[in-house]
Amino acid sequence: MNIDWSQLITKAMKDAAVEAAQLAAAKAELSGRNIKALAQIARIQERIDTIGFGIELGEATEEDEAEQATLLINLKAWKTYKFALGKVTVQPTWYAAPVWPVEPAVPVIVADPQTVAADLI
């Protein structure tokens, strides 16, 4: 009987494969969280800017100004979350057991075209 040693899989090789899979999964999770955070930041910032135009023109209502104030708080929360995501990879438990920051609530923006389009589907 001949043994094909090229087919040998050692414990070290199995452990390395598990670590590689954990790293790939953690990177994918981090990427997804970053993409969502960037989308929320852009979405909130767009509405803040739009309300700002109304304020500059003197056409914004008190409700518009209140919405902008609330959105500024939401924007800060999402920026804080995005910043915290940037620190996940320096944790001692990175990729094996990352500790993810708590994701902020997604604000309801009535004038958001994405929200309106999603409601029509």
C-alpha positions as a Markdown table, in Angstrom:
| # | Residue | x | y | z |
|---|---|---|---|---|
| 1 | Met | 0.0 | 0.0 | 0.0 |
| 2 | Asn | 1.3 | 3.4 | -1.0 |
| 3 | Ile | 0.5 | 6.5 | 1.0 |
| 4 | Asp | 0.1 | 9.8 | -0.8 |
| 5 | Trp | 1.6 | 12.2 | 1.6 |
| 6 | Ser | 0.5 | 15.2 | -0.5 |
| 7 | Gln | -3.1 | 14.4 | 0.7 |
| 8 | Leu | -2.1 | 14.6 | 4.3 |
| 9 | Ile | -4.1 | 17.2 | 6.3 |
| 10 | Thr | -2.6 | 18.1 | 9.7 |
| 11 | Lys | -4.2 | 19.6 | 12.7 |
| 12 | Ala | -2.2 | 22.8 | 12.1 |
| 13 | Met | -3.6 | 22.9 | 8.6 |
| 14 | Lys | -7.2 | 22.4 | 9.9 |
| 15 | Asp | -6.7 | 25.1 | 12.5 |
| 16 | Ala | -5.3 | 27.5 | 9.9 |
| 17 | Ala | -8.4 | 26.8 | 7.7 |
| 18 | Val | -10.7 | 27.5 | 10.6 |
| 19 | Glu | -8.9 | 30.8 | 11.4 |
| 20 | Ala | -9.0 | 31.8 | 7.7 |
| 21 | Ala | -12.7 | 31.2 | 7.6 |
| 22 | Gln | -13.3 | 33.2 | 10.9 |
| 23 | Leu | -11.2 | 36.1 | 9.5 |
| 24 | Ala | -13.1 | 36.1 | 6.2 |
| 25 | Ala | -16.5 | 36.0 | 8.0 |
| 26 | Ala | -15.5 | 38.8 | 10.4 |
| 27 | Lys | -14.2 | 41.0 | 7.5 |
| 28 | Ala | -17.5 | 40.4 | 5.6 |
| 29 | Glu | -19.5 | 41.4 | 8.7 |
| 30 | Leu | -17.4 | 44.5 | 9.2 |
| 31 | Ser | -17.7 | 45.5 | 5.6 |
| 32 | Gly | -21.5 | 45.1 | 5.7 |
| 33 | Arg | -21.8 | 47.2 | 8.9 |
| 34 | Asn | -19.6 | 49.9 | 7.4 |
| 35 | Ile | -21.7 | 50.0 | 4.2 |
| 36 | Lys | -24.9 | 50.3 | 6.2 |
| 37 | Ala | -23.3 | 53.1 | 8.4 |
| 38 | Leu | -22.2 | 55.0 | 5.4 |
| 39 | Ala | -25.6 | 54.7 | 3.8 |
| 40 | Gln | -27.3 | 56.0 | 6.9 |
| 41 | Ile | -24.9 | 58.9 | 7.3 |
| 42 | Ala | -25.4 | 59.9 | 3.7 |
| 43 | Arg | -29.2 | 59.6 | 4.0 |
| 44 | Ile | -29.4 | 61.6 | 7.2 |
| 45 | Gln | -27.0 | 64.2 | 5.9 |
| 46 | Glu | -29.0 | 64.7 | 2.7 |
| 47 | Arg | -32.1 | 65.5 | 4.7 |
| 48 | Ile | -30.3 | 67.8 | 7.0 |
| 49 | Asp | -28.9 | 69.7 | 4.0 |
| 50 | Thr | -32.3 | 69.9 | 2.3 |
| 51 | Ile | -33.9 | 71.3 | 5.5 |
| 52 | Gly | -31.0 | 73.7 | 5.7 |
| 53 | Phe | -31.9 | 75.0 | 2.2 |
| 54 | Gly | -35.4 | 75.8 | 3.5 |
| 55 | Ile | -34.0 | 77.5 | 6.6 |
| 56 | Glu | -31.6 | 79.7 | 4.4 |
| 57 | Leu | -34.6 | 80.6 | 2.2 |
| 58 | Gly | -36.8 | 81.4 | 5.2 |
| 59 | Glu | -39.3 | 78.8 | 4.1 |
| 60 | Ala | -38.7 | 76.2 | 6.7 |
| 61 | Thr | -41.4 | 75.6 | 9.3 |
| 62 | Glu | -40.8 | 75.0 | 13.0 |
| 63 | Glu | -41.5 | 71.3 | 12.3 |
| 64 | Asp | -38.7 | 71.3 | 9.7 |
| 65 | Glu | -36.3 | 72.9 | 12.2 |
| 66 | Ala | -37.2 | 70.4 | 14.9 |
| 67 | Glu | -36.7 | 67.5 | 12.4 |
| 68 | Gln | -33.3 | 68.9 | 11.5 |
| 69 | Ala | -32.3 | 69.1 | 15.2 |
| 70 | Thr | -33.4 | 65.5 | 15.8 |
| 71 | Leu | -31.6 | 64.4 | 12.7 |
| 72 | Leu | -28.4 | 66.1 | 13.8 |
| 73 | Ile | -28.5 | 63.9 | 17.0 |
| 74 | Asn | -29.1 | 60.8 | 14.8 |
| 75 | Leu | -26.2 | 61.8 | 12.5 |
| 76 | Lys | -23.8 | 62.1 | 15.5 |
| 77 | Ala | -24.9 | 58.6 | 16.7 |
| 78 | Trp | -24.2 | 57.1 | 13.3 |
| 79 | Lys | -20.8 | 58.8 | 13.0 |
| 80 | Thr | -19.9 | 57.6 | 16.5 |
| 81 | Tyr | -20.9 | 54.1 | 15.4 |
| 82 | Lys | -18.9 | 54.3 | 12.2 |
| 83 | Phe | -15.9 | 55.5 | 14.2 |
| 84 | Ala | -16.3 | 52.6 | 16.6 |
| 85 | Leu | -16.4 | 50.2 | 13.8 |
| 86 | Gly | -12.9 | 51.4 | 12.8 |
| 87 | Lys | -11.6 | 50.2 | 16.1 |
| 88 | Val | -13.0 | 46.7 | 16.0 |
| 89 | Thr | -10.0 | 45.2 | 14.2 |
| 90 | Val | -7.6 | 46.3 | 17.0 |
| 91 | Gln | -9.5 | 44.4 | 19.7 |
| 92 | Pro | -7.6 | 41.4 | 21.2 |
| 93 | Thr | -10.5 | 39.2 | 20.2 |
| 94 | Trp | -10.7 | 40.5 | 16.6 |
| 95 | Tyr | -12.0 | 38.0 | 14.1 |
| 96 | Ala | -12.4 | 35.1 | 16.5 |
| 97 | Ala | -14.9 | 36.9 | 18.7 |
| 98 | Pro | -15.3 | 40.6 | 17.7 |
| 99 | Val | -17.2 | 42.9 | 20.1 |
| 100 | Trp | -19.4 | 44.9 | 17.8 |
| 101 | Pro | -20.5 | 48.4 | 18.7 |
| 102 | Val | -24.3 | 48.9 | 19.2 |
| 103 | Glu | -25.9 | 50.0 | 16.0 |
| 104 | Pro | -28.0 | 53.2 | 16.4 |
| 105 | Ala | -31.7 | 53.3 | 15.5 |
| 106 | Val | -32.5 | 54.0 | 11.8 |
| 107 | Pro | -34.4 | 57.3 | 11.8 |
| 108 | Val | -37.7 | 57.6 | 9.9 |
| 109 | Ile | -37.3 | 60.2 | 7.3 |
| 110 | Val | -40.7 | 60.8 | 5.6 |
| 111 | Ala | -39.2 | 62.8 | 2.7 |
| 112 | Asp | -36.7 | 60.0 | 2.0 |
| 113 | Pro | -37.1 | 58.7 | -1.5 |
| 114 | Gln | -35.8 | 55.3 | -0.5 |
| 115 | Thr | -38.5 | 55.0 | 2.1 |
| 116 | Val | -41.2 | 56.0 | -0.3 |
| 117 | Ala | -40.0 | 53.6 | -3.0 |
| 118 | Ala | -39.8 | 50.7 | -0.5 |
| 119 | Asp | -43.4 | 51.4 | 0.5 |
| 120 | Leu | -44.6 | 51.1 | -3.1 |
| 121 | Ile | -43.0 | 47.7 | -3.6 |
